[in-house]
Amino acid sequence: MTQVKIFADSISDVPESWMEEYDIGIIPLYVVFSGKAYKDRHEITTDDIYRRVDETGELPHTTAPSPADFISAFTPYIDKGDTIVFISMSSKLSSTYQNALIAADDFPAGSIFVVDSLNVSGGIALLARKAAEAVREGKTAEQVVTMLEELRERVEIEVLVDSLDYLHRGGRVSNVQHMLGSLLKIRPVLRIKEGMVISADKYRGKKEKAVERMLHHFTENIHKVDRELIIVAQTLAERAADYIKSTLLEKTDTKEVAIIEGGCAISCHCGPRTVAIMYLRRPGCQMYA
């Protein structure tokens, strides 16, 4: 009997427990330091990134898996007759999606479906989890793809960055903005819009106050949120993530709040002590103007 195998890339930050429980495969991206590429999760960790940035002042960048990487990962499953659904990070941020399509052309038509998530991090993890649950329910690959193409339009991500340091080092914040932001303790909020990361808001003051403001806005709009599953991603921000989770479980009727560790994507671009909320909007609802 043909099985449907769900894959995502490592920028999805799918936790290992989900990989095992839901049989989700992960294709690693590469993290590049000083011209040398390391396989995400296999040859480098977020702790390694922070340590090397502190030691060298150099900020790494990520590169997409090659078509050969995809072919190597997909072949064992296609050889045993499985069908694959690969959920890619946003095609507007990486060539991962395009490289997966190139690899899929090496296999029989209809054996590999490549879906552009238009998302990153936990936004992809949420879609991968939903896809794996649909497979368990007996959905075909085609049905899973249709579902994902509808759900991706409703994924929301709100990322609270602790400082402007990494955004400055990555060239996304000018020297003046960095200086003023540091003096005023400005903490930017990043969101995803049409597959692109945008700066959407700014909070001033202590981290705890910024978390409270983000959480207050979220709970005020909880009626617009699909409360089956909410993801809280963190990188060296365990206390803030635990606080958000406990508050949501106590003050809303959310069924599950999952904390995941932000991997190399968040680490390279946002830096340590970042915390984020990822979720699905209810159909027909808008969280932001």
Backbone hydrogen bonds, N-H to C=O, Kabsch-Sander energy under -0.5 kcal/mol:
donor,donor_aa,acceptor,acceptor_aa,energy
5,K,3,Q,-0.6
5,K,83,T,-3.1
6,I,23,D,-0.6
7,F,85,V,-2.7
8,A,25,G,-2.2
9,D,87,I,-0.9
10,S,27,I,-2.0
12,S,9,D,-1.9
13,D,10,S,-1.5
18,W,15,P,-0.7
19,M,15,P,-2.0
20,E,16,E,-2.2
21,E,17,S,-2.5
22,Y,18,W,-2.8
23,D,19,M,-0.6
24,I,19,M,-1.0
25,G,6,I,-2.9
25,G,23,D,-0.5
27,I,8,A,-2.5
30,Y,63,T,-2.5
31,V,38,Y,-3.0
32,V,30,Y,-0.5
32,V,61,H,-3.5
33,F,31,V,-0.6
33,F,36,K,-2.5
36,K,33,F,-2.6
38,Y,31,V,-2.2
40,D,29,L,-2.9
41,R,44,I,-1.5
42,H,39,K,-0.8
43,E,39,K,-3.3
44,I,39,K,-0.9
49,I,45,T,-1.9
50,Y,46,T,-2.5
51,R,47,D,-2.3
52,R,48,D,-2.5
53,V,49,I,-2.6
54,D,50,Y,-2.3
55,E,51,R,-2.1
56,T,52,R,-2.7
57,G,53,V,-2.5
61,H,32,V,-1.4
63,T,30,Y,-2.5
70,F,66,S,-1.7
71,I,67,P,-2.6
72,S,68,A,-2.4
73,A,69,D,-1.8
74,F,70,F,-2.8
75,T,71,I,-2.3
77,Y,74,F,-1.0
78,I,74,F,-2.1
79,D,75,T,-2.8
80,K,76,P,-0.8
81,G,78,I,-1.7
82,D,77,Y,-2.6
83,T,3,Q,-3.2
84,I,111,S,-2.7
85,V,5,K,-2.5
86,F,84,I,-0.5
86,F,113,F,-3.2
87,I,7,F,-2.8
87,I,85,V,-0.5
88,S,86,F,-0.7
88,S,115,V,-3.0
90,S,119,N,-2.3
93,L,90,S,-1.7
94,S,90,S,-0.7
99,N,95,S,-2.7
100,A,96,T,-2.1
101,L,97,Y,-1.9
102,I,98,Q,-2.1
103,A,99,N,-2.1
104,A,100,A,-2.4
105,D,101,L,-1.3
106,D,103,A,-1.9
107,F,104,A,-1.7
111,S,108,P,-1.8
113,F,84,I,-2.9
115,V,86,F,-3.1
115,V,113,F,-0.5
117,S,88,S,-2.2
117,S,115,V,-0.7
121,S,11,I,-1.1
123,G,120,V,-1.9
124,I,121,S,-1.6
125,A,12,S,-0.6
125,A,121,S,-1.8
126,L,122,G,-2.6
127,L,123,G,-1.2
128,A,124,I,-2.9
129,R,125,A,-2.5
130,K,126,L,-2.3
131,A,127,L,-2.5
132,A,128,A,-2.6
133,E,129,R,-2.2
134,A,130,K,-2.0
135,V,131,A,-2.1
136,R,132,A,-1.9
137,E,133,E,-1.4
138,G,135,V,-1.7
139,K,134,A,-2.3
144,V,140,T,-2.3
145,V,141,A,-2.5
146,T,142,E,-2.2
147,M,143,Q,-2.1
148,L,144,V,-2.6
149,E,145,V,-2.4
150,E,146,T,-1.1
151,L,147,M,-2.7
152,R,148,L,-2.6
153,E,150,E,-0.7
154,R,151,L,-2.5
155,V,152,R,-0.8
156,E,279,Y,-3.0
158,E,277,I,-2.3
159,V,190,L,-2.9
160,L,158,E,-0.5
160,L,275,V,-3.3
161,V,159,V,-0.7
161,V,188,P,-2.6
168,H,164,L,-2.6
169,R,165,D,-2.6
170,G,166,Y,-2.0
171,G,168,H,-1.7
172,R,167,L,-2.6
173,V,167,L,-0.9
178,H,174,S,-2.6
179,M,175,N,-2.5
180,L,176,V,-2.8
181,G,177,Q,-2.7
182,S,178,H,-2.2
183,L,179,M,-2.1
184,L,180,L,-2.5
185,K,182,S,-0.5
186,I,181,G,-2.8
187,R,203,Y,-3.5
189,V,201,D,-2.6
190,L,159,V,-2.6
191,R,198,I,-2.4
192,I,157,I,-0.5
193,K,196,M,-3.0
195,G,118,L,-0.5
196,M,193,K,-1.8
198,I,191,R,-3.0
200,A,189,V,-2.9
200,A,198,I,-0.7
201,D,189,V,-1.3
203,Y,187,R,-2.3
205,G,184,L,-0.7
205,G,185,K,-1.1
210,A,206,K,-2.0
211,V,207,K,-2.6
212,E,208,E,-2.1
213,R,209,K,-2.2
214,M,210,A,-2.4
215,L,211,V,-2.7
216,H,212,E,-2.7
217,H,213,R,-2.3
218,F,214,M,-2.0
219,T,215,L,-2.8
220,E,216,H,-2.1
221,N,217,H,-0.9
221,N,218,F,-0.8
222,I,219,T,-1.3
224,K,221,N,-2.2
225,V,222,I,-1.7
226,D,280,L,-3.3
227,R,225,V,-0.7
229,L,226,D,-0.6
230,I,256,E,-2.3
231,I,278,M,-2.9
232,V,258,A,-3.0
233,A,231,I,-0.5
233,A,276,A,-1.9
234,Q,260,I,-1.9
235,T,274,T,-2.2
241,A,237,A,-2.3
242,D,238,E,-2.7
243,Y,239,R,-2.1
244,I,240,A,-2.4
245,K,241,A,-2.5
246,S,242,D,-2.6
247,T,243,Y,-2.3
248,L,244,I,-2.4
249,L,245,K,-2.3
250,E,246,S,-1.9
251,K,247,T,-2.8
252,T,248,L,-1.5
254,T,248,L,-0.6
255,K,227,R,-3.0
256,E,227,R,-0.5
258,A,230,I,-2.4
260,I,232,V,-2.5
260,I,258,A,-0.5
262,G,234,Q,-2.9
262,G,260,I,-0.6
267,S,263,G,-2.3
268,C,264,C,-2.8
269,H,265,A,-1.6
270,C,266,I,-3.2
271,G,266,I,-1.4
273,R,235,T,-2.2
274,T,235,T,-1.0
274,T,271,G,-0.5
275,V,160,L,-1.8
276,A,233,A,-2.8
277,I,158,E,-2.2
278,M,231,I,-3.1
279,Y,156,E,-2.0
280,L,226,D,-0.5
281,R,154,R,-3.0
282,R,224,K,-3.4
285,C,282,R,-2.1
